[in-house]
Amino acid sequence: MHRFRVAVAIATICCTLAAATTAVSAQNEAPDEVVPTSVEVTGHGWGHGRGMSQYGALGYALNFGWSSEQILDHYYGGTTAGTVPNSLMTVRIESASDQATVAQVDSGVMVLIDEKDAVTHIGTGRAIRLTAVDGGFVLADAPTCAGPFVDRDGVIEGEVLRISTADTPAATGLSGTVGVGTVVMGDWDGDGDDEAGTANGTSWTLYDGTASNPAAAVRTTFEMPAGTPVSGDWDGDGIDTAGVFVDGLWSLGNGTANTSVISFGQAGDTPIVGDWDGDGNDDLGIRRGNTWALSPGAGADVIQFDWGWLGDTPLVGDWDGDGIDDAGLLRGREWIRRPRIGTTLGAPLPPLTYANKLRYLVGDWDGDGKDEHGRHDDGTITLPGSDGTNTQPEPIVPRLDPNLDLSETIQRCVSSSVQRYYRGELRAVNNDGNQRTVNALPVESYLRAVVPLEMPASWALLGDGAGAQALRSQAVSARSYSLAENRASYALTCDTISCQVYGGRAIRSNGELTPNESDLANAAIADTAGVVRIRDGEVARTEFSSSTGGWTAGGVFPAVEDLGDAIDRNPNFNWTTNIEISAIEGRFGDRQLDKAFVSQRNGLGQDGGRVEEVTLQFGDEVFTMTGNEFRRAFRLKSDWFTIDYEREPELTPCICPEQWPDRNLVEDLEEFRG
């Protein structure tokens, strides 16, 4: 207790003396202590450092005269050069994850293709939106990306829908032996065989046809009201006559005259004609969305069912010869037929697939009681069997042409005012209820929008063209890396830095177009077409980064000294930055940081090499992080760095005798005690 009192007494004296010396001269004052708020970090390189350094490739090309083969051999030890075909690359568009897939095309024809290669024609200059739901997708369309979008009835089944462009079909108006107009078919003379006819505005022309020439000669011409032309046997006499559908009103002719007007349907409906009850008379029908309504005649119940997609064209006929017309659809270039059993649809018949630039017809060309397909193109009508053959044209192939005009390139609607152009096709993926958008295109086309975004294409012009070797190295690395990826069942790679940067062909924002491709990069891709790095018989996953700092990081490929990385153009060979101490403390529950230092390195290069372990001390608590963990946490350029921090000890305020040379502390203490 007595010693405690002495200590209190001394402290009291100090405080008293401090109060008495507030007027100490300025020359005796100590400067205020500056407490640091950040710690300086120095380092080397930018990126993970595995595989090829992009600045290193340039350094070896310019300063060492290396070829792209030498550069790749140096960085990717254990691999050899090989070649692969121009296979399909699939790229997940990360920014579109969990969003509807929205696309448009400026010109040309956009089509939807399902998993069975069935096609629905969407049209020119319109936007579509696909939204994943249970079992498939809901389709909506709009004039442009800006909308407004209108949902269509029904669900398009499947896990993947492909959005592609197709060759522009021939115009509806035909010329040549059948004149100009919309082609219709019918049995104009009652002989059991169908012949050709055309409707051009209000003027109709019917032809006397034969099995070998369905438009052999003009039979008659006459006038009918303007509208959608149809034909049928309205009175059961075995002879088909003209008809017109306009906004729900049917004008039905008898020979060459308009004899009756019947109301069935409404504006926007697609008219359908067929014998729905087998009585020998053709009846009326309409298709609205994917709903069919067939009227067998006055007083009879309307037959109604749902079938098909938006954009399907009804092509009905008697497929089985039972005298009752059945349902059929033209979906793009595929004709899908389903026999009708009462009010239900039977199993689909084998589909028929056609070529581009054709219009398709249905009729009984040989009088056997069954309807068959036909086609017309540029004024020529072709019926199966008319030339002794029944050859089907080639199957549908998406337009993956690398030289496709920009206006015919699929655009993803990023927003109402921003569109990104993609070569190849877009795919809407329903991945267990999670929607993804994927770009599928040939790998050589894909590289066009990767290489110039990963490495400046202008490097090809440096060193009197020597820099092109670096760009070629990038092309081979990017090609190999993408082909070795396998991110998901529906996409090999992605479009961000997590994979490699891919921006599509171009982007248009508020009407301003910015290309992502470069002729210089395209040349490097073409010069190395198909070339990859092979290891153990497979394409190697050839990682690359901006700068290694002088040594690669090793891992899959052996670590090598990187003299090329020291090129003067490299701003990241050496670097310095600062980390706020509060940022470090915040990651550890706001503990007070006392010490931070590198505790383990790999031993390769300056400062002992890349960091394998960082130690952080907070009072009595010690934490460690790997170099890469620390790099990512505090956004350093690489895991090759130096940090050395120790908090200055806090000093207890003290009044020292030397600060007051004219006072005797001992005497003051004795005086106090006395």
Residue pairs with C-beta under 8 A, 6 or more apart in sequence:
9 669
9 672
9 673
10 669
12 672
13 665
13 668
13 669
13 672
14 654
14 655
17 655
17 660
17 663
17 665
17 668
18 655
21 655
21 659
21 660
24 659
24 660
28 659
33 648
33 651
35 648
36 581
37 580
37 581
37 582
38 578
38 579
38 580
38 581
39 578
39 579
39 581
39 584
39 596
39 643
39 645
40 576
40 577
40 578
41 576
41 577
41 578
41 579
41 634
41 636
41 641
41 642
41 643
42 574
42 575
42 576
42 641
42 642
43 549
43 574
43 575
43 576
43 577
43 636
43 637
43 638
43 640
43 641
43 642
44 547
44 549
44 550
44 572
44 573
44 574
44 575
44 605
44 606
44 607
44 638
44 640
44 641
45 53
45 545
45 546
45 547
45 548
45 549
45 550
45 565
45 572
45 573
45 637
45 638
45 640
46 545
46 546
46 547
46 549
46 572
46 575
46 637
46 638
47 545
47 546
47 547
47 548
47 637
47 638
48 543
48 545
48 553
48 628
48 638
48 639
49 545
49 548
49 549
49 551
49 552
49 553
49 610
49 638
49 639
49 640
50 543
50 545
50 552
50 553
50 554
50 555
50 556
50 557
51 75
51 76
51 477
51 542
51 543
51 544
51 545
51 552
51 556
51 557
52 71
52 72
52 75
52 76
52 473
52 474
52 477
52 542
52 543
52 544
52 545
53 75
53 544
53 545
53 546
53 547
53 548
53 552
53 562
53 564
53 565
54 454
54 455
54 470
54 474
54 544
54 545
54 546
54 547
55 546
55 547
55 564
55 565
55 567
55 569
55 570
55 572
55 573
56 71
56 75
56 547
56 548
56 562
56 564
56 565
56 567
57 71
57 75
57 469
57 470
57 473
57 474
57 564
58 459
58 462
58 467
58 470
58 564
58 567
58 569
59 563
59 564
59 565
59 566
59 567
59 570
60 66
60 70
60 71
60 74
60 469
60 470
60 563
60 564
61 68
61 71
61 463
61 466
61 467
61 468
61 469
61 470
61 473
61 564
62 462
62 463
62 466
62 467
62 567
63 564
63 567
64 563
64 564
65 466
66 74
66 469
66 564
67 469
68 469
68 470
68 472
68 473
68 476
68 528
69 81
71 469
71 470
71 473
71 564
72 79
72 81
72 473
72 476
72 477
72 533
72 542
73 79
74 560
75 544
75 552
75 557
75 560
76 533
76 540
76 542
76 557
77 557
77 558
77 560
78 535
78 557
78 558
79 533
79 534
79 535
79 540
79 542
79 557
80 533
80 534
80 535
81 476
81 531
81 532
81 533
81 534
82 531
82 532
82 533
82 534
82 539
83 530
83 531
83 532
84 479
84 483
84 530
84 532
84 539
85 530
86 442
86 443
86 444
86 529
86 530
87 442
87 443
87 483
88 424
88 440
88 441
88 442
88 443
89 440
89 441
89 442
89 443
89 446
89 482
89 483
89 492
89 493
90 427
90 438
90 439
90 440
90 490
90 491
90 492
90 493
91 438
91 439
91 440
91 441
91 446
91 491
91 492
91 493
91 494
91 495
91 502
92 436
92 437
92 438
92 487
92 488
92 490
92 491
92 493
92 494
92 495
93 412
93 436
93 437
93 438
93 439
93 494
93 495
94 494
94 495
94 496
94 498
95 414
95 495
96 412
96 436
96 437
97 434
97 435
97 436
97 437
98 434
98 435
99 435
99 437
100 129
100 130
100 131
100 132
100 435
101 129
101 130
101 161
101 163
101 412
101 426
101 427
101 428
101 435
101 437
102 127
102 128
102 129
102 130
102 145
102 412
102 413
103 110
103 127
103 128
103 163
103 410
103 411
103 412
103 413
103 426
104 110
104 125
104 126
104 127
104 128
104 144
104 145
104 411
104 413
104 419
105 124
105 125
105 165
105 407
105 408
105 409
105 410
105 411
106 125
106 406
106 407
106 408
106 411
107 124
107 125
107 407
107 408
108 124
108 165
108 166
108 167
108 168
108 399
108 407
108 408
109 121
109 122
109 123
109 124
109 165
109 166
109 167
109 168
109 169
110 122
110 123
110 124
110 126
110 128
110 163
110 164
110 165
110 166
110 410
111 119
111 120
111 121
111 122
111 163
111 164
111 165
111 166
111 332
112 119
112 120
112 122
112 128
112 139
112 156
112 161
112 162
112 163
112 309
112 311
112 332
113 119
113 161
113 162
113 163
113 164
113 332
113 396
113 398
114 156
114 157
114 158
114 160
114 161
114 162
115 158
115 159
115 160
117 334
117 353
117 395
117 396
118 331
118 332
118 334
118 336
118 351
119 166
119 331
119 332
119 333
119 334
119 396
120 309
120 310
120 311
120 312
120 331
120 332
121 166
121 169
121 311
121 313
121 331
121 332
122 128
122 141
122 310
122 311
123 311
124 168
125 143
125 144
126 141
126 142
126 143
126 144
127 141
127 142
127 143
127 144
127 145
127 147
127 149
127 413
128 139
128 140
128 141
128 142
128 163
129 139
129 140
129 141
129 142
129 149
129 413
130 137
130 138
130 139
130 156
130 161
130 163
130 428
131 137
131 138
131 140
131 435
132 428
132 429
132 430
132 433
132 434
132 435
133 155
133 430
134 155
134 433
135 155
135 157
136 155
136 156
136 157
136 158
136 159
136 161
136 430
137 155
137 156
137 158
137 161
137 428
137 430
138 151
138 152
138 155
138 156
139 151
139 152
139 156
139 309
139 310
140 149
140 150
140 151
140 152
141 149
141 150
141 152
141 310
142 148
142 149
142 150
145 411
145 413
145 415
145 416
145 417
145 419
146 416
146 417
147 416
152 289
152 290
152 309
152 310
153 289
153 290
153 291
153 306
154 289
154 290
154 306
154 308
154 309
156 309
158 430
159 429
159 430
159 431
160 427
160 428
160 429
160 430
160 490
161 427
161 428
162 398
162 425
162 426
162 427
162 440
163 410
163 425
163 426
163 427
163 428
164 398
164 399
164 410
164 424
164 425
165 398
165 399
165 404
165 408
165 409
165 410
165 425
166 332
166 333
166 356
166 396
166 398
166 399
167 356
167 357
167 399
168 357
169 356
169 357
169 358
169 359
170 357
170 358
170 359
170 377
170 378
172 182
172 359
173 180
173 181
173 182
173 200
174 180
174 181
174 183
174 198
174 376
174 378
174 379
175 378
175 379
176 378
176 379
176 380
177 215
177 379
177 380
178 196
178 198
178 205
178 207
178 215
178 376
178 379
178 381
179 198
179 200
179 205
180 198
180 200
181 198
181 199
181 200
181 201
181 203
181 204
181 205
182 198
182 199
182 200
182 229
183 196
183 197
183 198
183 359
183 361
183 376
183 381
184 196
184 197
184 198
184 199
184 229
184 230
184 231
184 242
185 194
185 195
185 196
185 197
185 214
185 231
185 361
185 362
185 363
185 374
186 194
186 195
186 197
186 206
186 231
186 232
186 240
186 241
186 363
187 193
187 194
187 195
187 233
187 238
187 239
187 240
187 364
188 195
188 197
188 206
188 207
188 208
188 219
188 239
188 240
188 241
189 195
189 208
189 219
189 239
190 237
190 238
190 239
191 367
192 238
192 364
192 367
193 209
193 210
193 211
193 364
193 365
193 366
193 367
194 209
194 214
194 240
194 363
194 364
194 365
195 206
195 207
195 208
195 209
195 214
195 215
195 219
196 206
196 207
196 209
196 214
196 215
196 381
197 204
197 205
197 206
197 207
197 231
197 242
198 204
198 205
199 224
199 229
199 242
199 244
201 226
202 223
202 224
202 225
202 226
203 221
203 222
203 223
204 221
204 222
204 223
204 224
204 229
204 242
205 218
205 220
205 221
206 218
206 219
206 220
206 221
206 242
207 214
207 215
207 216
207 217
207 218
207 219
208 216
208 217
208 218
208 219
209 215
209 216
210 216
211 365
211 366
211 383
211 385
211 386
212 386
212 387
213 386
214 365
214 374
214 381
214 383
214 386
215 381
220 256
222 242
222 253
222 256
222 257
224 242
224 243
224 244
224 251
224 253
224 258
225 244
225 246
225 251
225 258
226 244
226 246
227 244
227 245
227 246
227 251
228 244
228 245
228 246
228 271
229 242
229 243
229 244
230 242
230 243
230 244
230 245
230 250
230 271
230 273
231 240
231 241
231 242
231 243
231 273
232 240
232 241
232 243
232 252
232 273
232 274
232 282
232 283
233 239
233 240
233 241
233 275
233 280
233 281
233 282
234 241
234 243
234 252
234 253
234 254
234 260
234 281
234 282
235 254
235 281
236 279
236 280
236 281
238 280
239 255
240 282
241 252
241 253
241 254
241 255
242 253
243 250
243 251
243 252
243 253
243 273
244 250
244 251
245 251
245 265
245 269
245 271
247 266
247 267
248 263
248 264
248 265
248 266
248 267
248 269
249 261
249 262
249 263
250 261
250 262
250 263
250 264
250 271
250 284
251 258
251 260
251 261
252 258
252 259
252 260
252 261
252 262
253 259
262 284
264 284
264 286
264 295
265 271
265 284
265 286
265 288
265 293
266 288
268 288
269 286
269 287
269 288
270 286
270 287
270 288
270 313
270 314
271 284
271 285
271 286
272 284
272 285
272 286
272 287
272 292
272 294
272 314
272 316
273 282
273 283
273 284
273 285
273 316
274 282
274 283
274 285
274 294
274 316
274 317
274 318
274 325
274 326
275 281
275 282
275 283
275 318
275 323
275 324
275 325
276 283
276 285
276 294
276 295
276 296
276 303
276 324
276 325
277 283
277 296
277 297
277 300
277 324
278 322
278 323
278 324
279 296
279 297
280 323
281 297
283 294
283 295
283 296
283 297
284 294
284 295
285 292
285 293
285 294
285 295
285 316
286 292
286 293
287 293
287 308
287 314
289 310
290 306
290 307
290 308
290 309
290 310
290 312
291 304
291 305
291 306
292 303
292 304
292 305
292 306
292 307
292 314
292 327
293 302
293 303
293 304
294 302
294 303
294 304
295 302
295 303
296 303
303 343
304 343
305 343
305 344
305 345
307 327
307 329
307 338
307 345
308 314
308 329
308 331
309 331
311 331
312 329
312 330
312 331
313 329
313 330
313 331
314 327
314 328
314 329
314 330
315 328
315 329
315 330
315 335
315 360
315 362
315 373
316 325
316 326
316 327
316 328
316 362
317 325
317 326
317 328
317 337
317 362
317 363
317 364
317 371
317 372
318 324
318 325
318 326
318 364
318 369
318 370
318 371
319 326
319 328
319 337
319 339
319 349
319 370
319 371
320 326
320 339
320 370
321 368
321 369
321 370
323 369
324 340
325 340
325 371
326 337
326 338
326 339
326 340
327 337
327 338
327 340
327 345
328 335
328 336
328 337
328 338
328 362
329 335
329 336
330 336
330 360
332 396
333 353
333 354
333 355
333 356
333 358
333 393
333 396
334 351
334 352
334 353
334 354
334 396
335 351
335 352
335 353
335 354
335 360
335 373
336 348
336 351
337 348
337 349
337 351
338 345
338 346
338 347
338 348
338 349
339 345
339 346
339 347
339 349
340 346
352 373
352 392
353 392
353 393
353 395
353 396
354 360
354 375
354 392
354 393
355 393
355 394
357 377
358 375
358 376
358 377
358 393
359 375
359 376
359 377
360 373
360 374
360 375
361 373
361 374
361 375
361 376
361 381
361 383
362 371
362 372
362 373
362 374
363 371
363 372
363 374
363 383
364 370
364 371
364 372
365 372
365 374
365 383
365 384
365 385
365 386
366 372
366 385
372 383
372 384
373 384
374 381
374 382
374 383
374 384
375 381
375 382
376 382
384 390
398 424
398 425
399 408
399 425
400 423
400 424
400 425
400 441
400 442
400 445
402 423
402 442
402 444
402 445
402 448
404 423
406 421
406 505
406 506
409 421
409 422
409 423
409 505
410 421
410 422
410 424
410 425
410 426
411 419
411 420
411 421
411 422
411 508
412 419
412 420
412 422
412 426
412 437
412 504
413 419
414 420
414 507
417 509
417 510
418 507
418 508
418 509
418 510
419 507
419 508
420 503
420 504
420 506
420 507
420 508
421 504
421 505
421 506
421 507
421 508
422 439
422 441
422 504
422 505
423 439
423 441
423 442
423 445
423 446
423 448
423 449
423 504
423 505
424 439
424 440
424 441
424 442
424 445
424 446
425 439
425 440
425 441
426 437
426 438
426 439
426 440
427 437
427 438
427 439
427 440
427 490
428 435
428 436
428 437
429 435
429 436
429 437
429 438
429 490
429 491
431 488
431 490
436 488
436 490
436 491
438 490
438 491
439 446
439 495
439 504
443 479
443 482
443 483
444 525
444 529
444 530
446 482
446 502
447 475
447 478
447 479
447 482
447 525
448 505
448 517
448 521
448 522
448 525
449 502
449 503
449 504
449 505
449 516
449 517
450 478
450 482
450 500
450 501
450 502
451 457
451 471
451 474
451 475
451 478
451 518
451 521
451 524
451 525
452 516
452 517
452 518
452 520
452 521
453 501
453 502
453 503
453 516
454 474
454 478
454 500
454 501
454 544
455 470
455 471
455 474
455 521
457 471
457 518
457 519
457 520
457 521
457 524
458 520
459 467
459 468
459 470
459 471
460 467
460 468
460 470
460 471
460 520
460 521
460 523
460 524
461 467
461 520
468 520
468 523
468 524
468 527
471 520
471 521
471 524
472 524
472 527
472 528
474 524
474 544
475 521
475 524
475 525
475 527
475 528
475 531
476 528
476 531
476 532
476 533
476 542
477 533
477 542
477 544
478 500
478 544
479 528
479 530
479 531
479 532
480 532
480 533
480 539
480 540
480 541
480 542
481 500
481 541
481 542
481 543
481 544
482 492
482 493
482 499
482 500
483 492
483 532
483 539
484 538
484 539
484 540
484 541
484 542
485 492
485 493
485 499
485 541
486 492
487 493
487 494
487 499
493 499
493 500
493 502
495 501
495 502
495 503
495 504
503 516
504 516
505 515
505 516
505 517
506 513
506 514
506 515
506 516
506 517
507 513
507 514
507 516
508 514
532 539
532 540
533 539
533 540
533 542
534 540
540 556
541 556
543 556
546 572
547 565
547 570
547 572
547 573
547 638
548 562
548 565
549 562
549 565
549 572
549 573
549 574
549 605
549 606
549 638
549 640
550 561
550 562
550 563
550 565
550 566
550 573
550 605
550 606
551 559
551 560
551 561
551 562
551 604
551 605
551 609
551 610
551 640
552 559
552 560
552 562
553 559
553 610
553 639
554 602
554 604
559 602
559 604
561 604
561 605
565 573
566 573
567 573
572 637
572 638
575 637
577 636
577 637
579 634
579 643
581 593
581 645
583 634
584 593
584 596
584 616
584 634
585 591
585 592
585 593
585 618
587 633
588 616
588 618
588 623
591 618
591 619
591 621
592 618
592 619
592 647
593 616
593 617
593 618
593 645
593 647
594 617
594 618
594 619
594 646
594 647
595 615
595 616
595 617
595 645
595 646
595 647
596 614
596 615
596 616
596 617
596 643
596 644
596 645
597 614
597 615
597 643
597 644
597 645
597 646
598 608
598 611
598 613
598 614
598 615
598 627
598 641
598 642
598 643
598 644
599 613
599 614
599 615
599 624
600 611
600 612
600 613
601 607
601 608
601 609
601 610
601 611
601 612
602 608
602 609
602 610
602 612
603 609
604 610
605 640
606 640
607 640
607 642
609 640
610 627
610 638
610 639
610 640
611 626
611 627
611 630
611 631
611 639
611 640
611 641
612 626
612 627
613 624
613 625
613 626
613 627
614 624
614 625
614 626
614 627
614 630
614 643
615 622
615 623
615 624
616 622
616 623
616 624
616 625
617 623
625 633
626 639
627 639
627 640
627 641
628 639
630 636
630 639
631 637
631 638
631 639
631 641
657 663
657 665
